[in-house]
Every structure is written in C-alpha cells, then in structure tokens.
Amino acid sequence: MSELTEQQRQAFEAAAFRRLVEHLQARTDVQNIDLMNLAGFCRNCLSNWYREAAEQSGVPLSKDASREIVYGMPYEEWKTHHQPDANDFQKAAFADNNPHK
C-alpha cells in the first residue's frame, strides 16, 4: 500500500463520511436503537461527533444543526416520519448493551 498524504487521507475520510450519512439517510428503516444494539453508535452519536469536531476547530454548531446534517432534515421531523416506538426486544437489548451507561 502506498503512503497517503494528509490531504488525501482527509479527502477519503470525508468522502466515506458523506457516503455513510447518505446511506443512513436512505435507510430510514434502520432504527437508531438497532444501530446502537449492533454497532454501539447511532445517527445521534454521529451528529455529536460532527458537532464536537466543529467545536474543536472553533466553529460553533448547535445540536439541532448537527443532527440536521446527519438526518437530512430536522430531527423532530425525522422522528415523526421514520421512528416508531421501540419494541420490548429492542429495549431489552439496549439496556444490556448501552455504551452510554
């Protein structure tokens, strides 16, 4: 494998991030609780990481603004259209696996 320049690495990471966000926006059938149970992160985590990166660079970004970037719409709108109540199995798995304890 050839060595990447810092600029290449950042460009490729940014492209992968954009593709992940596009994928998550398209897969509205995949619930955040399922992502948390399987991968230990969800869309909200991703939006928090984005906001933290912005703030570390001196760019203030609100929680709502970072969520809109990840969800592709205001969070409350996304929840209304795409987030049903979690079932008992999802809730139990989340209680066992919650990395935010």
C-alpha positions as a Markdown table, in Angstrom:
| # | Residue | x | y | z |
|---|---|---|---|---|
| 1 | Met | 0.0 | 0.0 | 0.0 |
| 2 | Ser | 1.3 | 3.4 | -0.9 |
| 3 | Glu | 1.5 | 6.2 | 1.7 |
| 4 | Leu | -1.3 | 8.7 | 1.6 |
| 5 | Thr | -0.7 | 12.3 | 2.1 |
| 6 | Glu | -2.6 | 14.0 | 4.9 |
| 7 | Gln | -4.7 | 15.8 | 2.3 |
| 8 | Gln | -5.6 | 12.5 | 0.6 |
| 9 | Arg | -6.4 | 10.8 | 3.9 |
| 10 | Gln | -8.7 | 13.7 | 4.9 |
| 11 | Ala | -10.4 | 13.7 | 1.5 |
| 12 | Phe | -11.0 | 10.0 | 1.6 |
| 13 | Glu | -12.3 | 10.1 | 5.1 |
| 14 | Ala | -14.6 | 13.0 | 4.2 |
| 15 | Ala | -15.9 | 11.0 | 1.2 |
| 16 | Ala | -16.5 | 7.9 | 3.3 |
| 17 | Phe | -18.3 | 10.0 | 5.9 |
| 18 | Arg | -20.6 | 11.6 | 3.3 |
| 19 | Arg | -21.4 | 8.2 | 1.9 |
| 20 | Leu | -22.2 | 6.9 | 5.4 |
| 21 | Val | -24.5 | 9.8 | 6.0 |
| 22 | Glu | -26.2 | 9.3 | 2.6 |
| 23 | His | -26.6 | 5.6 | 3.4 |
| 24 | Leu | -28.2 | 6.3 | 6.8 |
| 25 | Gln | -30.5 | 8.9 | 5.3 |
| 26 | Ala | -31.7 | 6.4 | 2.7 |
| 27 | Arg | -32.1 | 3.6 | 5.2 |
| 28 | Thr | -34.8 | 5.1 | 7.3 |
| 29 | Asp | -36.0 | 1.5 | 8.1 |
| 30 | Val | -32.9 | 1.0 | 10.2 |
| 31 | Gln | -33.7 | 2.4 | 13.6 |
| 32 | Asn | -31.2 | 4.2 | 15.9 |
| 33 | Ile | -31.8 | 1.7 | 18.6 |
| 34 | Asp | -30.9 | -1.1 | 16.2 |
| 35 | Leu | -27.7 | 0.7 | 15.3 |
| 36 | Met | -26.9 | 1.1 | 19.0 |
| 37 | Asn | -27.6 | -2.5 | 19.7 |
| 38 | Leu | -25.5 | -3.8 | 16.9 |
| 39 | Ala | -22.7 | -1.2 | 16.4 |
| 40 | Gly | -22.6 | 0.8 | 19.6 |
| 41 | Phe | -23.4 | 4.1 | 17.8 |
| 42 | Cys | -26.3 | 5.7 | 16.0 |
| 43 | Arg | -27.2 | 8.8 | 14.0 |
| 44 | Asn | -27.3 | 10.9 | 17.1 |
| 45 | Cys | -23.7 | 9.8 | 18.1 |
| 46 | Leu | -22.5 | 10.6 | 14.6 |
| 47 | Ser | -24.1 | 14.1 | 14.8 |
| 48 | Asn | -22.5 | 14.6 | 18.2 |
| 49 | Trp | -19.1 | 13.6 | 16.8 |
| 50 | Tyr | -19.6 | 16.1 | 13.9 |
| 51 | Arg | -20.5 | 18.9 | 16.3 |
| 52 | Glu | -17.6 | 18.1 | 18.6 |
| 53 | Ala | -15.2 | 18.2 | 15.6 |
| 54 | Ala | -16.6 | 21.6 | 14.5 |
| 55 | Glu | -16.3 | 23.0 | 18.0 |
| 56 | Gln | -12.7 | 21.7 | 18.3 |
| 57 | Ser | -12.0 | 23.7 | 15.1 |
| 58 | Gly | -13.5 | 26.8 | 16.7 |
| 59 | Val | -16.8 | 26.6 | 14.7 |
| 60 | Pro | -19.9 | 26.7 | 17.0 |
| 61 | Leu | -22.5 | 24.3 | 15.8 |
| 62 | Ser | -25.8 | 23.5 | 17.6 |
| 63 | Lys | -27.0 | 20.1 | 18.4 |
| 64 | Asp | -30.0 | 20.7 | 16.2 |
| 65 | Ala | -27.8 | 21.9 | 13.3 |
| 66 | Ser | -25.5 | 18.9 | 13.5 |
| 67 | Arg | -28.5 | 16.5 | 13.7 |
| 68 | Glu | -30.0 | 18.1 | 10.6 |
| 69 | Ile | -26.7 | 17.5 | 8.7 |
| 70 | Val | -26.8 | 13.8 | 9.6 |
| 71 | Tyr | -30.5 | 13.2 | 9.3 |
| 72 | Gly | -31.0 | 15.4 | 6.2 |
| 73 | Met | -34.0 | 17.1 | 7.9 |
| 74 | Pro | -34.8 | 18.5 | 11.3 |
| 75 | Tyr | -34.6 | 15.7 | 13.9 |
| 76 | Glu | -38.2 | 16.0 | 15.1 |
| 77 | Glu | -39.4 | 15.7 | 11.5 |
| 78 | Trp | -37.3 | 12.6 | 11.0 |
| 79 | Lys | -38.7 | 11.1 | 14.2 |
| 80 | Thr | -42.3 | 11.8 | 13.2 |
| 81 | His | -41.8 | 10.2 | 9.7 |
| 82 | His | -39.4 | 7.4 | 10.4 |
| 83 | Gln | -39.1 | 6.4 | 14.1 |
| 84 | Pro | -41.7 | 4.1 | 15.5 |
| 85 | Asp | -41.7 | 3.2 | 19.2 |
| 86 | Ala | -39.0 | 0.6 | 20.1 |
| 87 | Asn | -40.3 | -2.9 | 20.8 |
| 88 | Asp | -39.6 | -4.8 | 24.0 |
| 89 | Phe | -36.8 | -6.8 | 22.4 |
| 90 | Gln | -35.0 | -3.6 | 21.2 |
| 91 | Lys | -35.4 | -2.0 | 24.6 |
| 92 | Ala | -34.0 | -5.1 | 26.4 |
| 93 | Ala | -31.0 | -5.3 | 24.1 |
| 94 | Phe | -30.4 | -1.6 | 24.5 |
| 95 | Ala | -30.5 | -2.0 | 28.3 |
| 96 | Asp | -27.9 | -4.8 | 28.1 |
| 97 | Asn | -25.6 | -3.1 | 25.5 |
| 98 | Asn | -26.0 | 0.6 | 26.1 |
| 99 | Pro | -22.5 | 2.1 | 25.8 |
| 100 | His | -23.7 | 5.4 | 27.3 |
| 101 | Lys | -24.2 | 3.9 | 30.8 |
